[in-house]
Amino acid sequence: MNVQVEPQKNFTLARLSGEFNLGDENNIADTLQPIVAEPESKLAIDLSGLSQINSSGLSELINVVTRARMTRSRVVLVSPTAFVMGVFEVTRLHRWFDIVDDLASAATRLNHR
């Protein structure tokens, strides 16, 4: 799995791509946890290129969002693939995560809440 971080005008964009495999959770933790550790930070995580996710990946996304909530930061998941959205729905995490369809919606959600 690949993680690319791109600063945007009013938030940080992280793009996850490829397949989430065992051991990739450290990549997410090392890259995204410092962003949400900053109080009141804003992070959009683009999942449109993530073809698969496992329980470790779910756990790390939950950890990122939980950490963000503790620091009054915001995280929005953007454009999950059909497979990833299916996993969110089966686990009912689609009700817990803030999920939007596109980057424009993410920017609006992050900047007007």
Stockholm file with secondary structure:
# STOCKHOLM 1.0

chainA/1-113         MNVQVEPQKNFTLARLSGEFNLGDENNIADTLQPIVAEPESKLAIDLSGLSQINSSGLSELINVVTRARMTRSRVVLVSPTAFVMGVFEVTRLHRWFDIVDDLASAATRLNHR
#=GR chainA/1-113 SS CEEEEEECSSSEEEEEEEECCTTTHHHHHHHHHHHHHSTTCEEEEEEEEEEECCHHHHHHHHHHHHHHHHTTCEEEEECCCHHHHHHHHHTTGGGTSCEESSHHHHHHHHHCC
#=GC SS_cons         CEEEEEECSSSEEEEEEEECCTTTHHHHHHHHHHHHHSTTCEEEEEEEEEEECCHHHHHHHHHHHHHHHHTTCEEEEECCCHHHHHHHHHTTGGGTSCEESSHHHHHHHHHCC
//
